[in-house]
């Protein structure tokens, strides 16, 4: 995938099919492996900020995010970007002799994500329980799927630790942990054959949606909000797209693709704005192909995020605007994505409690979100300062 006429990270040159009449984006030269492409960081930062805004429902800024004009939201965009980043980081390294070390590294990352998920879930419980005690609002315990844990404490704690119960707005990190557990197998299949990987990934996505294959919860009859067997398909698409670019491929810039993508985004915008949800176009097909389910990543949502990504990728002005310096605030947020996401999640949970005890006042909520966005930048600067201090200490010792 390319942004405008510039490659993402280690993109190389490519040949053009002599018989093709399609206009294609040229890739002038490879980007050195040591040069970080800040465009992914910028888009990741925008997703993180949007996720934070959407995780404090009931305030005005929520209506400004793109979930209000399309089928997908920042969760889909973030998973796609993560796939691109993983493809850039590991795509060319999963070779014989290095696979065991890389597999252990990926699984260590999965463990980090799991621990982060448990930590944010425990802090979320503390925030809501603290709000219930301090403000005398026991009804807070009924929010975001907390009550089953309170009513069945022994089973609830075990279920949460074993990923058998998820709190609302605390279900993305568990998805990422599952994806990183799957990542060595994904990269091995990528070595065997990229088309084989794409076909198997698509088959798993379809089967998961068709037959409702999804990790179950222990405390109730529900299941994971974000099904890893479904969302892995978008993750794999990101990896394959980046590998295509790294191998010298290019993204076709054809008027038909542009027109179809723009038309689909337009239709989805009208669909959401005018609430056309009662229109039935299923024709007896399974919901994964015709519905709008987020858990199983229905085709409507998948196509929306891909169409949006395609139009952003082929627009040169977007490429120029998002190629920022390494010390730009947005780049810093994107570079420290996990820590910033944890920070934003905890902040959003505090914001939910604040809105709850103030009668869901949208003005108070909006002011909180604006302040929270500012704190995201402050925290990113702090993390960057810590990194600089860590680098400077060995130098002083020498």
C-alpha positions in Angstrom: 0.0 0.0 0.0 1.2 3.5 -0.8 0.2 6.9 0.4 0.2 9.3 -2.6 3.4 8.8 -4.6 5.4 7.8 -1.6 6.1 4.3 -0.3 5.3 3.1 3.2 8.6 2.3 4.9 10.6 -0.2 2.9 8.8 0.1 -0.4 10.7 -0.6 -3.5 10.3 0.2 -7.2 8.2 -2.0 -9.4 7.6 -2.7 -13.0 4.4 -1.9 -14.9 2.5 -4.4 -16.8 3.2 -3.4 -20.5 -0.3 -4.4 -21.5 -2.1 -2.5 -18.7 -3.8 0.8 -19.3 -4.3 1.5 -15.6 -2.7 4.5 -14.1 -0.5 3.4 -11.2 1.4 5.1 -8.4 5.1 5.1 -8.9 7.4 4.2 -6.1 10.7 6.1 -6.6 13.0 4.3 -4.2 13.1 2.0 -1.2 13.0 3.6 2.2 15.9 2.4 4.3 14.9 -0.1 7.0 16.3 2.2 9.7 14.1 5.1 8.5 10.8 5.2 10.3 7.8 6.1 8.3 5.9 8.5 10.4 2.6 8.3 8.4 1.6 5.1 10.1 2.3 6.7 13.5 0.2 9.7 12.5 -2.8 7.6 11.5 -2.3 5.4 14.6 -2.4 8.5 16.7 -5.6 9.8 15.1 -7.2 6.4 15.7 -6.1 6.5 19.4 -7.6 9.9 19.9 -10.8 9.0 18.1 -11.1 5.8 20.2 -10.7 7.9 23.4 -13.4 10.3 22.2 -15.8 7.4 21.4 -15.1 5.7 24.7 -16.7 8.7 26.5 -20.2 8.5 25.1 -22.7 11.2 25.6 -20.7 14.3 24.8 -20.6 16.5 21.7 -17.2 15.5 20.3 -18.4 12.0 19.8 -20.6 13.2 16.9 -17.5 14.5 15.0 -15.9 11.1 14.6 -16.2 9.1 11.4 -18.3 6.3 12.9 -21.2 8.7 12.4 -20.8 8.7 8.6 -19.9 5.1 7.8 -20.1 1.5 8.7 -16.7 1.1 10.3 -15.0 3.1 13.1 -11.5 3.6 14.5 -11.3 0.0 15.7 -11.2 -1.3 12.2 -8.7 1.4 11.1 -6.5 0.6 14.0 -6.4 -3.1 13.3 -5.6 -2.5 9.7 -2.8 -0.1 10.6 -1.4 -2.6 13.1 -1.3 -5.2 10.3 0.6 -2.7 8.2 3.0 -2.0 11.0 3.5 -5.8 11.7 4.2 -6.4 8.1 6.9 -3.7 8.1 8.4 -4.9 11.3 8.4 -8.7 10.8 7.4 -9.4 7.2 11.0 -9.8 5.8 12.5 -11.2 9.0 10.5 -14.5 9.4 13.1 -16.6 7.7 14.8 -19.9 8.5 17.1 -19.6 11.4 15.3 -16.6 12.9 11.8 -18.0 13.3 12.1 -19.4 16.8 13.5 -16.1 18.2 10.9 -14.1 16.4 8.1 -16.4 17.6 9.2 -16.0 21.2 9.4 -12.2 20.7 5.8 -12.1 19.3 4.5 -14.3 22.1 6.2 -12.1 24.6 4.4 -9.2 23.1 1.1 -11.1 23.4 1.9 -11.7 27.1 2.5 -7.9 27.4 -0.8 -7.2 25.8 -2.6 -9.7 28.0 -1.1 -8.2 31.2 -2.1 -4.7 29.9 -5.6 -6.0 29.3 -5.9 -7.4 32.9 -4.4 -4.2 34.4 -6.8 -1.9 32.6 -9.8 -4.1 33.5 -8.8 -4.1 37.2 -8.3 -0.3 37.1 -11.7 0.1 35.4 -13.3 -2.0 38.1 -11.7 0.2 40.8 -12.8 3.4 39.0 -16.4 2.3 38.8 -16.5 0.8 42.3 -14.8 3.9 43.7 -17.4 6.1 42.0 -20.2 3.9 43.4 -18.8 4.3 46.9 -17.8 8.0 46.8 -20.9 9.3 45.1 -23.3 6.8 46.6 -24.3 5.6 43.1 -24.6 1.9 43.3 -26.2 1.8 39.9 -22.7 2.4 38.5 -22.1 -1.3 39.2 -24.7 -2.1 36.5 -22.6 -0.4 33.8 -20.2 -1.9 31.2 -20.8 -5.5 32.2 -19.5 -5.1 35.8 -22.4 -6.6 37.7 -21.6 -10.3 36.9 -18.2 -9.9 38.4 -19.6 -8.3 41.6 -22.4 -10.8 42.0 -20.1 -13.8 41.3 -16.8 -12.5 42.7 -14.9 -15.8 42.8 -16.0 -17.0 39.4 -15.8 -13.4 38.0 -12.1 -12.9 38.9 -11.1 -16.3 37.4 -13.2 -15.6 34.3 -11.6 -12.2 33.8 -8.1 -13.5 34.2 -8.8 -16.4 31.8 -10.4 -13.9 29.3 -13.8 -15.5 29.9 -15.4 -12.2 30.9 -14.8 -8.7 29.4 -15.8 -5.3 30.5 -17.3 -2.9 28.1 -14.7 -0.7 26.3 -12.0 -3.1 27.6 -11.9 -5.6 24.9 -9.4 -4.4 22.3 -6.2 -5.5 24.0 -7.4 -9.1 24.4 -8.1 -9.1 20.7 -4.5 -8.0 20.0 -3.1 -10.6 22.4 -4.9 -13.3 20.4 -3.7 -11.9 17.1 -0.1 -11.9 18.3 -0.4 -15.5 19.4 -1.5 -16.3 15.9 1.1 -14.1 14.3 3.9 -16.8 13.9 1.5 -19.0 12.0 0.3 -16.1 9.9 3.9 -15.2 8.9 4.8 -18.9 8.3 1.9 -19.2 5.9 3.0 -15.9 4.3 6.3 -17.6 3.5 4.6 -20.7 2.1 2.4 -18.6 -0.1 0.7 -15.3 0.2 -2.4 -16.3 -1.8 -2.7 -19.4 0.5 -2.5 -17.1 3.5 -5.2 -14.8 2.1 -7.5 -17.7 1.2 -7.2 -19.5 4.6 -7.6 -16.2 6.4 -10.7 -15.4 4.4 -12.1 -18.9 4.9 -11.6 -18.6 8.7 -13.3 -15.2 8.7 -16.3 -16.5 6.7 -16.6 -19.7 8.8 -16.4 -17.7 12.1 -19.2 -15.4 10.9 -21.3 -18.1 9.3 -21.2 -20.7 12.1 -20.6 -18.2 15.0 -17.2 -19.5 16.0 -16.1 -17.2 18.7 -14.5 -17.4 22.2 -17.2 -17.7 24.8 -17.7 -15.9 28.1 -17.9 -17.9 31.4 -20.3 -15.8 33.4 -23.1 -15.5 30.9 -24.2 -16.8 27.6 -22.3 -14.2 25.6 -19.0 -14.2 23.8 -16.1 -11.9 23.0 -17.2 -8.5 21.6 -14.3 -8.5 19.1 -13.9 -12.0 17.7 -10.2 -12.7 16.9 -11.2 -15.4 14.3 -13.0 -12.7 12.4 -10.7 -9.7 12.9 -7.6 -11.7 11.9 -8.7 -11.3 8.3 -8.3 -7.5 8.4 -5.0 -7.9 10.3 -3.8 -10.3 7.6 -4.8 -7.9 4.8 -2.7 -5.2 6.4 0.3 -7.6 6.6 -0.1 -8.7 3.0 -0.5 -5.2 1.8 2.8 -4.1 3.5 4.6 -7.2 2.2 3.4 -6.4 -1.3 4.9 -2.9 -1.0 8.1 -4.2 0.5 8.5 -6.6 -2.4 8.3 -3.6 -4.9 4.5 -3.7 -5.5 2.3 -0.7 -6.1 -1.3 0.2 -5.4 -3.3 0.6 -8.6 -4.8 4.1 -9.1 -7.6 3.3 -11.5 -10.7 5.4 -12.0 -13.0 2.4 -11.5 -11.5 1.5 -8.1 -11.7 5.1 -7.1 -15.3 5.5 -8.2 -16.5 2.3 -6.6 -14.7 3.1 -3.3 -16.1 6.7 -3.3 -19.6 5.4 -4.1 -19.5 2.8 -1.4 -18.4 5.4 1.2 -21.1 7.8 0.1 -23.8 5.1 0.3 -22.6 4.0 3.8 -22.6 7.7 4.9 -26.3 8.1 3.8 -27.1 4.7 5.3 -25.9 5.8 8.8 -27.0 9.4 8.6 -30.6 8.5 7.6 -30.8 5.2 9.6 -31.6 2.9 6.8 -31.1 -0.1 9.1 -34.5 -1.5 8.4 -33.7 -2.1 4.7 -33.2 -5.8 4.2 -30.9 -6.8 1.4 -29.7 -10.1 2.9 -31.4 -12.4 0.2 -31.1 -15.3 2.6 -27.3 -14.9 2.9 -25.6 -15.1 6.3 -25.2 -12.0 8.4 -21.5 -11.9 8.0 -22.0 -11.0 4.3 -24.9 -8.6 4.6 -25.2 -7.5 8.2 -23.4 -4.8 10.1 -22.1 -6.9 13.1 -18.9 -5.6 14.7 -18.1 -8.8 16.6 -17.8 -10.9 13.4 -16.6 -8.0 11.2 -19.4 -8.2 8.7 -18.4 -7.6 5.0 -20.1 -4.2 5.0 -17.7 -3.0 7.7 -14.7 -4.7 6.2 -15.3 -3.1 2.8 -15.9 0.3 4.3 -12.5 0.4 6.1 -10.7 -0.9 3.0 -12.4 1.6 0.7 -11.5 4.4 3.1 -7.9 3.2 3.4 -7.6 2.9 -0.4 -8.8 6.5 -1.0 -6.5 7.9 1.7 -3.6 5.8 0.3 -3.8 7.1 -3.2 -4.3 10.8 -2.3 -0.9 12.5 -2.6 -1.9 15.5 -0.4 -2.7 13.0 2.5 0.7 11.5 2.1 2.4 14.9 2.4 0.3 16.1 5.3 0.9 12.9 7.3 4.7 12.7 6.7 5.7 14.6 9.8 8.9 15.0 11.7 9.8 12.5 14.4 9.3 15.0 17.2 5.8 16.0 16.1 3.2 15.4 18.9 1.0 13.1 16.7 4.1 11.0 15.8 5.0 10.7 19.5 1.5 9.5 20.3 1.5 6.9 17.5 5.0 5.8 18.5 4.0 5.0 22.0 0.6 3.5 21.0 0.3 0.8 23.7 1.1 3.0 26.6 -1.1 5.8 25.2 -4.0 3.5 24.6 -3.8 2.2 28.2 -3.7 5.8 29.4 -6.6 6.8 27.2 -8.7 3.8 28.3 -8.3 4.6 32.0 -9.0 8.3 31.3 -12.1 7.4 29.4 -13.4 5.2 32.2 -13.0 8.1 34.6 -14.8 10.2 32.1 -17.7 7.7 31.9 -18.1 7.8 35.7 -18.0 11.6 35.6 -20.7 11.8 33.1 -22.8 9.3 34.9 -22.7 11.1 38.3 -23.4 14.5 36.6 -26.5 13.3 34.8 -24.6 12.7 31.5 -24.2 16.5 31.0 -22.8 16.8 27.4 -21.0 20.0 28.2 -19.1 18.6 31.1 -18.3 15.5 29.0 -17.1 17.6 26.1 -14.8 19.7 28.4 -13.5 16.5 29.9 -12.7 15.0 26.5 -11.0 18.2 25.3 -8.8 18.1 28.5 -8.2 14.4 28.0 -7.0 15.0 24.4 -4.5 17.5 25.8 -3.4 15.0 28.4 -2.7 12.5 25.6 -0.1 14.9 24.2 1.4 15.6 27.6 1.7 11.9 28.3 3.3 11.2 24.9 5.9 14.0 25.6 6.5 12.4 29.0 7.1 9.0 27.5 9.5 10.5 24.9 11.3 12.3 27.7 11.7 9.0 29.6 13.1 7.4 26.4 15.6 10.2 26.0 16.7 10.0 29.6 17.2 6.2 29.2 19.4 6.7 26.2 21.4 9.5 27.8 22.3 7.6 30.9 24.5 5.0 29.2 26.2 7.8 27.3 27.0 9.6 30.5 28.3 6.4 32.0 30.7 6.0 29.0 
